């Protein structure tokens, strides 16, 4: 699939000024300026994050009300139920708060509740509230959900159940009648950092409770490995306070992890230091698989387990769920691609909507994302769920799929989501009408450039600038994620120096620029191999990584895309070289 390259602009004056202060490579200074880091002090905070820079939890609106209500419940012996969503963010948040409260609350007075993805759906459920009532829980603390549950929390209040809502999703105009709402995004909340994940909000509650209960100042820090896992999995910004939490959370993952994380690492076979990308692609899928394929309660049990052997047993269950998830994902994707390959009715369509009654509901969102990798257009995958049809929508860059779904609401029983993803339910007889309406809506509103994937390039780099000293500082820019992405480079006018196809789908690159050579790997790029054989100069886009082979470490290019030099973006961009 062809990509549109977008090379980020350079601020030469700010870059030179920062280089004067830091006395490091101009490339690195450009990358820092692009991230809003343009002074020595900001660079110091960025490269050396400090836990002391975390914001005071008491700045969060309703924190005093939340803490006082929990302390009252502990004092009079009320039963407390911790309620969380079934994904990574929700389950880690529940595990953190449950472990903390277990230190001050008798076991018989404390429990957690994770809704079943298929029977109850996302967020607060009537079944969960009824469970609380039937078991005499008078205080429910919701994590990563609840901000939109106005009617259900009203129902709970009518039953004599108080709610404390800890959430990070955007609230509606009307807020639920909770005794306290902790959400930096709610109106009137002065908390300085607005992009915490749900587990991050729960961590701030733990921090405030810890100070009131007289625990040591670092009491809450033992949960940072779980907080970092949630930050990674929920794809929130990795800047500001999240960068501090993720930095120290990764440190704990690698030095003294939670028994559950340690067990998942053991099963994965990783024997090197974990980075954010490992949490995203190794830990998160196994955690999410439990809710997709079975029961997410086992995730909380995994993360609160004090016996390493039992933790390994829970991790093995998650590992098995993930294997089932991958099989369902693979087979469904294969079937969906086959359906699209046969499609000849409208080759110019702007959307994809596919329905098969036997597809597993737990993987339809993943499959939608897989199809976008092949056919870059807004995609909805549907399957049968009892008497109705349910499905997931995924979007492309710059297109609001939630608004498109909203425009089709006359054909739906229910829907929800956000800019990039949504979920829907509808009656079987409405599938065809929805498909037509969705295509009509997308075709009339999507911009042409949204149908071509955009590849963001941070900086131009010459091969003679690829040095260990540069890579070592790039690694200090970890952890990477939204708002602090791994730097992507472009090198222009490069020639082939003996590249070859490996394993049919990939290219093992051997390249030369001037008198300097570089090796690399490009996964899934074999279809473009003929461009290398033309003998013409190419431009390549890549990240830098360290390759270890036979106990030797060497830098290599991880090539994302390449094109003939004369056909790649023609914007004039300064070639940044290392200082003499």
C-alpha positions, 0 to 999 in steps of 0.5 A, a space after each residue: 500500500 502506498 503511503 503519503 510521506 509527511 516530513 515535519 517542519 524544522 525550526 532552525 533557530 530553536 534547534 540551534 539555540 538548544 544545541 548551544 545549550 546542550 552541545 549534542 547532535 543537531 538531529 537530536 535537538 531538532 527532535 526535542 524541539 519538535 516535542 516542545 523541549 527547547 530549553 536546557 531545563 525542559 531537556 533535563 526534566 525530559 531525560 531525567 524524569 522525577 517522581 517528585 514532579 508528579 502533581 498533587 493528587 488533591 488538585 483533582 476535583 472531588 478528591 477530598 470527597 472521594 477520600 473522605 467517603 472511603 475512610 468513612 466506609 472503612 471506619 464503619 465497616 461498610 462493604 466496598 466493591 471495586 468495579 472496573 472495565 474488562 480491558 487492560 486499563 480497567 483490570 490493572 486499575 482494579 488490581 492496584 486499588 484492590 491490593 491497596 485497600 486490602 491492607 486496611 480493609 478486611 477481606 470479607 468487606 472488599 471485593 472486585 467486579 469485572 463485567 462480562 463483555 458479552 452478557 453485560 457489555 462495556 462499563 457499568 451494568 445493571 447486573 453489576 449494580 444488582 450484584 452489589 445490592 444482593 451482596 450488601 455492598 454500599 460503596 462502589 468505586 468504578 475505575 475506567 468507566 462510569 462517567 457516562 452512566 447517569 441512569 445506572 448510577 441513579 438506579 444504584 443511588 435509589 438502591 442505597 448504593 454510593 458511587 465514586 467514579 474514577 474515569 478518564 473518558 470525556 463526560 457528557 453534559 450531564 454527570 452521574 449522581 456519584 458522591 465523587 467524580 475523579 476525572 481530569 476532563 470533567 468541567 471545573 477540574 483544576 488538575 494540571 494533566 488531563 491525559 491520565 488513563 483510568 489506571 492513572 486516575 486510580 493511582 492518584 486516588 491511592 496516592 491521596 488515600 496513602 497520605 491520609 492513612 499515614 503510609 510511607 510516601 512511596 507506598 503507591 509507587 509499588 503499583 507503577 508497573 501496572 500503571 505503565 502497562 495501562 498507559 501502554 495498552 490504552 494508547 494515551 499520551 506519553 508526555 508530562 505526568 504519563 511520561 514520569 509514570 511510564 518511565 518509573 513503571 518500566 523500571 519496576 517492570 524490569 527490576 521488580 515486577 508484579 508477580 503477574 507481569 513476571 509470569 507473563 514475561 516468563 511465558 513470553 520467553 523474553 530475556 531482555 529489558 522490556 520497553 513500552 512496545 513490549 508492553 503493547 505487543 506482549 503483555 496487553 494482548 494476553 490481558 485483553 484476550 481474557 475478556 475477549 475469549 472468556 472472563 477478565 476476572 482472571 486478569 485481576 486474580 493474576 495481578 493480585 496474586 502473591 504466590 508466584 506459582 499461582 500467578 504463573 497458573 493464571 498467566 498460563 490461562 491468559 496465554 491459552 486465551 491469547 492463542 485462541 484469540 490469535 487463531 480466531 483473529 487469523 481465520 476471520 481475517 483470512 475469510 474477510 480478505 477472501 470476501 473482499 477479493 471477490 468483491 467486484 460490485 463497486 471497486 470505488 467504494 470508500 468503506 468496508 462493511 462485512 458480516 458473517 454470523 459465525 465470526 467471534 465477537 471478541 476479534 471483530 475489532 482486531 479484524 477491522 484493523 487488519 483489513 485497514 492495513 490492506 484496504 485503507 478505508 473506514 471498516 465495520 465488521 459484524 457478527 451475530 450476537 444472540 438475536 441481534 447483530 453486533 460489530 466494531 468499526 475502525 477508522 482511518 487517519 482524519 476521519 471521524 467514524 463515530 460521526 459516520 455511525 451516528 448518521 446511520 442511527 436510524 438503522 441501529 439499536 445502539 452505538 457508542 465510541 469515539 473518533 477512531 473506533 465505535 461499536 454498534 448493534 442492529 437487527 439482522 434485517 437492517 444489515 443491508 440498509 446500514 451497509 448502504 447508508 454507511 457507504 453513502 455517508 463515508 463517500 460524501 464526507 471523507 477527504 481524499 487524503 484520508 484514504 491514503 495512509 500518512 507516514 510521519 517523518 521526523 528528520 532527514 539523516 545521512 548514513 554517516 550520521 548513524 552512530 552509536 552515540 546518536 542511537 544511545 541518546 535516542 534510546 534515552 528518549 524512551 518510553 515511546 508512545 503518542 506525543 513522544 513517538 519513536 523518531 522516524 528518519 528519511 535518507 535520500 538518494 540511496 543506492 542498492 548494495 546487494 539487498 535480497 528477499 528473505 522468507 518471501 515477504 521481507 527485504 534484507 537491505 544492503 544500502 549505500 549512500 555516498 561512501 557509507 553503507 548501512 544494512 536493514 530489514 523491511 518487513 512485508 516490503 517484498 512487493 516493492 523489491 523491483 524498485 531496488 533492482 532498477 538501479 535508480 536512487 531511492 529514498 528510504 524511511 526508517 527507524 533505528 534499532 540494535 540488532 544482536 547476532 552471535 553475541 555482536 550488536 550492530 545498528 540497523 535500519 528498520 525500513 518502513 517504506 521506500 520509493 524512487 528518489 524522483 517520485 518521493 516527496 519533493 519538499 526541500 528539507 535540511 539535511 542534518 549531519 553530525 557535528 564535526 
